[in-house]
Amino acid sequence: MSRLLAGGVVTALTDPATIATASNGELSRLVQEGRRTGLLGRIATRAKATGYPPGWPPAMKAHLDAALRVCRAQQAEIRRETAFISQALSTLGAPIILLKGAAYVVADLPAADGRVFGDIDIMVPKEAIVEAESLLMMNGWLSTHQTDYDQRYYRQWMHELPPMQHVHRGTALDVHHAILPETARLRPSSRLLFERAVPVAGWPHVHVLAPEDMVLHSMTHLFMNDDMRYALRDLSDLDLLLRHFSGRPGFWSELVARAQALDLRRPLFYGLRQTQRVLKTPIPESALADTEPFGPEGAARPLMRAIWDEALRAQHPDEQAWASRAALFALYVRGHWLRMPPLMLARHLATKALQRPEQDAQSARQPGV
């Protein structure tokens, strides 16, 4: 068995030279895994950087070239949409922080290379979020979750408005006032995040998180989440962020200190170890030692390590093993448990279960697209 077939997407990311010696069947499998994980564009970026080898199947090169074109088009759309958002919120009188993928693009970070995007995430101060929503609505963005329960759920308990979509361009926008829900067990201070936000040159009113905060937000988004569909892509984001920022003087000690200040010790513990284990991210021993007390205690530590290892394994779309399904379910339950107290969680899941048949019926009545 070749190294590429054994490691799939992870091997293509960590050792792209293996792509040059892969068989046609292995390359076909890699394309499927790459699409499923949202990493085909990033694999294409790595493969192009190493040089397409002579004799490569034209179909494989075509797949990778197409993936790169999609990524470039999406990046251009992110920039256009950010300009529209900046203009719409120009009178807000408060900073606008771009989060996740949009921040990587506008700040011109390596984590934007080969990345695909689903929506744009921004954060504004909580005291300005009502005005921000009004300004966005006047410029064509409307809420997409219209049931009374969904509206109350987002506005009272979550860290964001109900998702918005532009009526003409169809672009999706999430407007946050924090990086975790109000009901979550961890409560990082939004005030601390805004105090160190960095303005982006050439983009009026637009900021991104400080480097350490950007890394911690990436870790929090991945390791506090219940949806693992793009977990490996998010881990790759984190790998690129750590490699990029690690050259900054004092970065590692400041990262640990910032995790303590923001109450994000556990996401940092998992983030450093999983990027090192899966993607071979160079992590200083001092940083691993400093964060050792941040992990779970007793038997929970090896159990969680095994669960994350399995969940982050790139599986072929048609061959997801029972262990992967069990790990993904465990993280789904854990993600909800960390975001809501037990009674609220039970009520929320029951309400959504009752809503689903009605939503499915409405979808069935919609014409095909």
ROMAR-487990 format. One record per residue (C-alpha): residue in one letter; residue number from 0; y, z, x. Coordinates in pm, 1 decimal. Layout:
BEGIN
  type  seq        yy        zz        xx
     a  NUM         Y         Z         X
...
END
This chain:
BEGIN
  type  seq        yy        zz        xx
     m    0       0.0       0.0       0.0
     s    1     339.3     -96.8     140.3
     r    2     621.1     152.3     179.4
     l    3     829.1     -23.7     -85.2
     l    4     557.1      -8.6    -349.3
     a    5     489.0     355.9    -267.2
     g    6     853.8     463.8    -287.0
     g    7    1012.3     208.1    -516.5
     v    8    1384.0     249.2    -573.9
     v    9    1414.6     550.3    -343.8
     t   10    1266.3     362.0     -49.3
     a   11    1489.1      61.1    -117.5
     l   12    1792.7     292.3    -104.6
     t   13    1695.3     494.6     201.2
     d   14    1532.9     214.8     403.0
     p   15    1653.4    -123.3     269.0
     a   16    1479.6    -307.6     553.2
     t   17    1152.9    -259.4     362.5
     i   18    1278.5    -503.8      99.0
     a   19    1247.8    -787.5     350.3
     t   20     869.7    -738.1     385.9
     a   21     785.3    -673.3      20.2
     s   22     556.2    -899.5    -178.7
     n   23     668.1   -1090.1    -487.3
     g   24     491.7    -838.4    -711.8
     e   25     660.8    -546.1    -539.5
     l   26     998.9    -712.3    -569.4
     s   27     945.1    -776.1    -940.8
     r   28     856.7    -411.5    -990.4
     l   29    1162.6    -306.7    -791.2
     v   30    1390.3    -515.0   -1015.8
     q   31    1247.6    -344.1   -1324.8
     e   32    1284.6       4.1   -1174.6
     g   33    1632.3     -79.2   -1050.2
     r   34    1745.8    -186.7   -1395.1
     r   35    1586.5     114.5   -1562.4
     t   36    1754.6     361.5   -1328.0
     g   37    2090.9     183.6   -1318.3
     l   38    2051.3     127.6    -944.8
     l   39    1983.1    -244.5    -913.0
     g   40    2343.9    -312.3    -813.4
     r   41    2332.7     -43.5    -546.7
     i   42    2004.5    -180.7    -412.3
     a   43    2168.7    -523.8    -405.0
     t   44    2459.9    -380.8    -204.8
     r   45    2220.1    -232.8      51.1
     a   46    2009.3    -549.5      71.3
     k   47    2312.7    -772.0     119.1
     a   48    2445.5    -542.2     392.2
     t   49    2118.6    -579.1     585.7
     g   50    2115.7    -955.8     529.5
     y   51    1889.0   -1148.4     296.0
     p   52    1588.5   -1249.3     510.4
     p   53    1475.5   -1613.0     545.0
     g   54    1202.1   -1712.9     307.6
     w   55    1292.7   -1460.8      42.1
     p   56    1199.8   -1563.1    -314.0
     p   57    1507.2   -1732.9    -465.7
     a   58    1448.6   -1549.1    -793.0
     m   59    1483.3   -1209.0    -621.3
     k   60    1807.6   -1305.0    -452.3
     a   61    1933.1   -1436.5    -786.8
     h   62    1854.4   -1102.7    -954.8
     l   63    2045.3    -909.5    -688.0
     d   64    2340.0   -1150.1    -685.0
     a   65    2363.7   -1122.9   -1064.2
     a   66    2355.8    -743.5   -1042.2
     l   67    2645.1    -749.9    -793.8
     r   68    2847.0    -979.3   -1021.1
     v   69    2796.1    -738.5   -1311.7
     c   70    2910.3    -444.6   -1097.4
     r   71    3221.9    -628.9    -980.1
     a   72    3309.5    -729.1   -1336.2
     q   73    3269.6    -371.6   -1454.9
     q   74    3486.0    -241.3   -1172.2
     a   75    3759.7    -486.7   -1269.9
     e   76    3730.7    -366.9   -1629.1
     i   77    3757.5      -3.3   -1516.9
     r   78    4080.3     -81.5   -1332.6
     r   79    4226.9    -268.8   -1630.0
     e   80    4131.5       5.2   -1872.2
     t   81    4270.2     276.4   -1645.3
     a   82    4602.8      94.2   -1644.1
     f   83    4598.8      86.5   -2026.5
     i   84    4515.9     458.6   -2039.9
     s   85    4789.4     543.7   -1789.5
     q   86    5041.2     347.9   -1995.1
     a   87    4927.2     504.6   -2324.2
     l   88    4959.4     857.7   -2183.1
     s   89    5276.7     796.6   -1981.4
     t   90    5478.4    1034.7   -2202.9
     l   91    5214.3    1309.1   -2207.9
     g   92    5390.1    1514.4   -1942.5
     a   93    5058.1    1629.2   -1794.9
     p   94    4826.8    1495.2   -1524.4
     i   95    4537.9    1265.3   -1616.7
     i   96    4227.3    1321.1   -1406.4
     l   97    3972.9    1041.3   -1384.7
     l   98    3613.9    1167.3   -1363.2
     k   99    3286.3    1030.0   -1228.5
     g  100    3250.2     651.2   -1195.0
     a  101    3606.9     560.0   -1289.5
     a  102    3735.5     800.8   -1025.0
     y  103    3512.6     642.1    -760.5
     v  104    3651.2     297.7    -843.0
     v  105    4020.8     384.2    -857.2
     a  106    4000.2     605.2    -546.8
     d  107    3809.2     324.8    -367.4
     l  108    3515.8     545.4    -269.8
     p  109    3177.4     419.2    -141.5
     a  110    3013.9     570.5    -451.4
     a  111    3169.1     283.9    -652.5
     d  112    2972.8      20.2    -459.8
     g  113    2700.8    -135.5    -673.6
     r  114    2752.6     115.4    -954.5
     v  115    2723.4      37.1   -1325.0
     f  116    2938.2     206.2   -1587.9
     g  117    2897.8     301.6   -1951.4
     d  118    3236.6     450.5   -2031.2
     i  119    3549.0     604.7   -1881.1
     d  120    3587.1     981.9   -1857.4
     i  121    3924.3    1150.0   -1821.9
     m  122    4038.0    1511.0   -1825.9
     v  123    4372.4    1647.3   -1947.2
     p  124    4484.3    2009.8   -1984.2
     k  125    4352.8    2172.8   -2300.8
     e  126    4704.9    2243.2   -2425.4
     a  127    4780.4    1869.8   -2407.4
     i  128    4462.0    1732.6   -2561.7
     v  129    4591.8    1705.2   -2919.7
     e  130    4893.0    1505.5   -2805.1
     a  131    4671.0    1294.9   -2577.5
     e  132    4448.0    1207.1   -2872.7
     s  133    4749.2    1107.5   -3083.3
     l  134    4888.2     884.6   -2809.0
     l  135    4552.0     719.1   -2753.8
     m  136    4506.9     656.5   -3127.7
     m  137    4849.4     491.0   -3142.1
     n  138    4725.8     260.2   -2867.0
     g  139    4402.0     158.3   -3036.7
     w  140    4141.2     419.9   -2943.1
     l  141    3960.6     575.4   -3240.1
     s  142    3695.5     844.9   -3277.0
     t  143    3338.1     718.2   -3316.6
     h  144    3173.8    1036.8   -3455.2
     q  145    3304.4    1074.3   -3809.2
     t  146    3079.6    1331.2   -3980.5
     d  147    3240.1    1666.8   -4053.8
     y  148    2980.1    1844.3   -3842.9
     d  149    3026.1    1618.4   -3539.9
     q  150    3402.7    1655.6   -3554.0
     r  151    3376.6    2035.9   -3573.4
     y  152    3106.6    2044.4   -3305.1
     y  153    3322.5    1862.8   -3050.9
     r  154    3656.3    2020.9   -3134.6
     q  155    3544.1    2383.9   -3161.0
     w  156    3260.1    2417.1   -2912.9
     m  157    3254.5    2131.8   -2665.8
     h  158    3469.5    2048.4   -2364.8
     e  159    3586.0    1713.4   -2499.0
     l  160    3710.1    1523.1   -2799.4
     p  161    3462.7    1319.4   -3004.1
     p  162    3396.5     997.2   -2807.6
     m  163    3658.0     726.1   -2861.9
     q  164    3635.2     347.1   -2863.3
     h  165    3909.6      86.7   -2850.9
     v  166    3930.0    -116.3   -3170.0
     h  167    3991.3    -448.5   -2994.2
     r  168    3841.8    -423.7   -2646.4
     g  169    3543.0    -210.4   -2745.9
     t  170    3576.0       8.5   -2435.9
     a  171    3443.1     366.0   -2461.6
     l  172    3650.4     667.6   -2358.3
     d  173    3561.9    1037.6   -2329.6
     v  174    3858.0    1276.7   -2316.6
     h  175    3773.5    1616.3   -2163.2
     h  176    3966.8    1936.5   -2111.3
     a  177    3691.5    2097.4   -1898.9
     i  178    3378.3    1989.0   -1711.9
     l  179    3140.1    2208.6   -1915.2
     p  180    3134.8    2310.0   -2282.5
     e  181    3317.6    2621.3   -2397.8
     t  182    2979.3    2766.9   -2497.5
     a  183    2805.5    2704.1   -2161.9
     r  184    2672.1    2984.3   -1945.4
     l  185    2878.7    2865.2   -1648.7
     r  186    3255.9    2853.6   -1703.1
     p  187    3436.9    2672.3   -1418.6
     s  188    3813.8    2709.8   -1446.7
     s  189    3992.3    2390.1   -1546.0
     r  190    4314.3    2542.4   -1415.0
     l  191    4166.9    2559.4   -1064.6
     l  192    4057.2    2197.0   -1089.4
     f  193    4402.4    2078.1   -1196.3
     e  194    4574.8    2281.4    -924.3
     r  195    4397.9    2082.4    -651.8
     a  196    4380.1    1742.6    -822.6
     v  197    4488.7    1454.0    -600.2
     p  198    4730.9    1184.3    -725.3
     v  199    4607.6     827.3    -670.3
     a  200    4858.1     605.9    -489.9
     g  201    4972.5     313.9    -700.3
     w  202    4847.2     462.6   -1026.4
     p  203    5122.1     647.9   -1219.5
     h  204    5008.1     978.0   -1375.3
     v  205    4648.7     924.1   -1253.7
     h  206    4468.8    1185.0   -1042.3
     v  207    4116.9    1246.6    -917.6
     l  208    3949.7    1575.6    -835.5
     a  209    3980.7    1717.0    -485.3
     p  210    3685.8    1611.0    -264.4
     e  211    3494.0    1939.6    -292.5
     d  212    3559.2    1955.6    -666.7
     m  213    3446.5    1595.0    -711.3
     v  214    3118.5    1674.1    -537.4
     l  215    3068.6    1989.9    -744.2
     h  216    3143.2    1804.1   -1066.8
     s  217    2886.0    1539.4    -974.0
     m  218    2631.1    1814.9    -912.5
     t  219    2721.2    1993.5   -1234.4
     h  220    2696.8    1675.4   -1439.6
     l  221    2347.1    1610.8   -1304.9
     f  222    2195.6    1957.9   -1275.8
     m  223    2334.6    2104.0   -1600.3
     n  224    2251.3    1797.4   -1809.6
     d  225    1982.4    1744.5   -2073.1
     d  226    1976.1    1363.4   -2044.3
     m  227    1793.4    1243.0   -1734.9
     r  228    1797.9     866.8   -1800.2
     y  229    2030.5     801.7   -1506.8
     a  230    1952.2    1108.8   -1299.9
     l  231    1850.4     908.7    -992.9
     r  232    2171.0     702.6   -1011.7
     d  233    2372.0    1025.2   -1033.6
     l  234    2182.5    1163.2    -733.4
     s  235    2267.8     845.0    -543.1
     d  236    2635.8     897.9    -635.7
     l  237    2611.5    1246.8    -495.1
     d  238    2445.0    1124.6    -175.8
     l  239    2728.9     877.9    -113.4
     l  240    2997.1    1136.7    -189.4
     l  241    2845.3    1388.0      51.8
     r  242    2809.1    1131.0     328.4
     h  243    3168.1    1013.6     277.4
     f  244    3336.5    1354.6     262.9
     s  245    3119.7    1528.1     524.7
     g  246    3346.7    1402.5     803.4
     r  247    3641.1    1603.4     671.1
     p  248    3710.1    1913.0     885.7
     g  249    3582.5    2226.4     715.5
     f  250    3426.7    2032.8     426.0
     w  251    3095.3    2219.7     412.2
     s  252    3239.3    2571.4     429.8
     e  253    3504.9    2480.2     173.3
     l  254    3238.0    2331.2     -55.9
     v  255    3047.0    2661.0     -55.8
     a  256    3365.1    2864.0    -109.9
     r  257    3476.8    2636.3    -390.6
     a  258    3139.1    2664.9    -566.8
     q  259    3181.6    3040.5    -566.0
     a  260    3537.8    3019.9    -697.9
     l  261    3435.0    2781.3    -977.7
     d  262    3112.1    2961.9   -1071.6
     l  263    2905.7    2655.6    -975.8
     r  264    2666.3    2813.6    -726.9
     r  265    2344.0    2699.8    -894.0
     p  266    2440.2    2329.5    -923.7
     l  267    2537.4    2338.1    -553.8
     f  268    2200.5    2490.5    -461.0
     y  269    2008.9    2214.0    -639.7
     g  270    2245.9    1936.5    -534.2
     l  271    2216.9    1996.7    -160.1
     r  272    1840.9    2030.9    -162.8
     q  273    1754.0    1743.2    -390.8
     t  274    1979.2    1491.6    -216.8
     q  275    1827.1    1594.4     115.1
     r  276    1468.6    1581.0     -14.6
     v  277    1491.8    1258.8    -214.7
     l  278    1758.2    1049.0     -39.7
     k  279    1756.7    1204.8     309.7
     t  280    2121.4    1310.1     285.0
     p  281    2221.1    1484.2     609.3
     i  282    2296.9    1845.7     510.3
     p  283    2390.3    2100.1     781.0
     e  284    2150.2    2390.9     816.7
     s  285    2445.5    2625.5     785.1
     a  286    2525.3    2490.5     437.0
     l  287    2163.0    2529.6     328.1
     a  288    2156.3    2885.7     462.6
     d  289    2486.6    2976.6     296.6
     t  290    2361.8    2852.7     -41.4
     e  291    2013.6    3002.5     -23.0
     p  292    2118.0    3304.6    -236.9
     f  293    2248.4    3067.6    -508.6
     g  294    1900.5    2955.2    -618.8
     p  295    1667.9    3097.9    -883.5
     e  296    1453.9    3398.1    -801.2
     g  297    1080.4    3450.0    -784.6
     a  298     840.9    3195.5    -933.7
     a  299    1128.3    3006.0   -1097.3
     r  300    1229.2    2860.5    -759.8
     p  301     912.9    2658.2    -680.1
     l  302     874.6    2571.5   -1049.0
     m  303    1224.3    2424.4   -1073.5
     r  304    1175.0    2242.3    -744.7
     a  305     861.7    2076.1    -882.8
     i  306    1036.6    1986.9   -1210.0
     w  307    1334.0    1827.9   -1034.5
     d  308    1108.7    1641.5    -791.5
     e  309     917.2    1488.0   -1080.7
     a  310    1222.1    1412.6   -1296.0
     l  311    1399.7    1235.9   -1009.3
     r  312    1099.6    1020.1    -928.1
     a  313    1171.1     657.2   -1023.1
     q  314     884.0     558.6   -1250.7
     h  315     790.4     207.0   -1350.5
     p  316     902.9     151.8   -1713.0
     d  317     546.1     104.9   -1838.2
     e  318     380.4     380.3   -1635.3
     q  319     553.7     712.8   -1693.5
     a  320     299.5     982.5   -1609.2
     w  321     245.9    1291.0   -1822.9
     a  322     399.4    1506.5   -1547.0
     s  323     721.1    1305.6   -1565.8
     r  324     734.8    1337.1   -1943.3
     a  325     677.0    1713.0   -1918.9
     a  326     949.1    1751.6   -1654.6
     l  327    1198.7    1549.2   -1856.4
     f  328    1125.2    1752.6   -2169.7
     a  329    1163.1    2079.0   -1977.4
     l  330    1503.9    1966.8   -1847.9
     y  331    1605.4    1852.2   -2196.5
     v  332    1534.3    2200.8   -2332.5
     r  333    1694.7    2367.0   -2029.7
     g  334    2009.4    2154.2   -2059.2
     h  335    2062.4    2257.2   -2420.0
     w  336    1979.0    2620.1   -2341.2
     l  337    2243.2    2632.3   -2067.3
     r  338    2507.9    2478.4   -2292.6
     m  339    2471.6    2688.2   -2609.5
     p  340    2372.5    3043.2   -2711.8
     p  341    2035.0    3061.4   -2893.7
     l  342    2153.4    3087.5   -3256.2
     m  343    2407.9    2811.3   -3214.9
     l  344    2149.6    2592.1   -3042.6
     a  345    1898.6    2641.5   -3326.0
     r  346    2160.1    2554.7   -3588.3
     h  347    2276.3    2250.8   -3391.4
     l  348    1926.3    2106.8   -3344.8
     a  349    1840.8    2167.8   -3710.8
     t  350    2160.7    1998.4   -3827.5
     k  351    2106.4    1694.6   -3604.8
     a  352    1745.1    1666.4   -3720.7
     l  353    1859.0    1659.7   -4084.7
     q  354    2127.4    1402.7   -4003.9
     r  355    1890.2    1164.4   -3824.1
     p  356    1714.0    1011.4   -4129.6
     e  357    2051.5     928.0   -4286.4
     q  358    2180.4     779.9   -3959.0
     d  359    1861.2     576.0   -3916.1
     a  360    1895.0     443.8   -4271.7
     q  361    2255.7     342.8   -4207.8
     s  362    2153.4     163.6   -3888.8
     a  363    1878.0     -21.2   -4074.3
     r  364    2134.3    -150.8   -4323.9
     q  365    2353.8    -291.8   -4050.9
     p  366    2319.2    -668.0   -3981.7
     g  367    2154.8    -765.3   -3655.1
     v  368    2376.0    -849.5   -3359.8
END
